[in-house]
Amino acid sequence: MAGKYDLETTTLGELLDDPEARAIIDELAPEVPDHPMIGFARGMPAAAILKMAGGQVPAATIEQLTSRIAAL
């Protein structure tokens, strides 16, 4: 059974508004919710944000975020 989120279509804002997904983001990438560009990024698909974060967030962290959110 697929999880409740498809990161290709689910926006970062939707994830930040979900307490379970937000807890994962806060744990693994606590800088994200307070990032200066969060207002712009909230409306973008989460997968696009993860691709852009590749240079700033370690690949292992991105993999953990992806797998844990997909498991929700």
N, C-alpha and C positions, 0 to 999 in steps of 0.2 A: 504494500500500500504506500502510495506517495505521501510525502509530508504535506502540511498545509500551505507551504510556501514554495513557489517556483522563483528562484532568484533572478531568472531572466526577465520576469514580468513584475515581481513584487518590488515596490519602491523601498528605499531605505527608510523613508518616513513611516511606512506601514510596519516595518520591523521595529523601529524605535518606539512605536506606539503600543506594541505587543509586549506585555511584561516578561514573558518567557524569552522572547528573542532579545529584548533589551538587556536582560540579565547576562546573556551570552556575550553580547557586544560590550557591555560594561566590564565584564571579566577579561575578555581577550583583547579588546581595543578601546580602553577607557577614554582615550583622547577623541574618539569619533563624535560622541554627542555634543561636545563643546567646541568642535572645530569651527573656525571662523566662516567656512563655506557651507556649514550644515544647512542653512536656509535654502541654498541652491540645490544641494545634494539630496535633500529629503524627497524631491519629486522624481529622482532618477532611479532606474532599476538597480537593485542591489548588486547584481552581477557587474554592471558597468562601473559602479563605485569600487568594487573589489579589484577590477582590472586597473583602474587608475591608481589605486593604493599600492600596487605592486612595488613601486620604488620606495615606499615609505613604511610599509608593513611587511614583516618577514613572510615568506611563502608558507612556512609552517603555520603561522597564525591565520592566514587566509584560508588554508586548507581546513583548519579546525573550525573557523567560523562557518564555512560553507557546509561542512559535514554535520555540525551540531544543529544549525538552523534547519537544514534539510530534514533532520531527524524529528523535528517538532511535529 
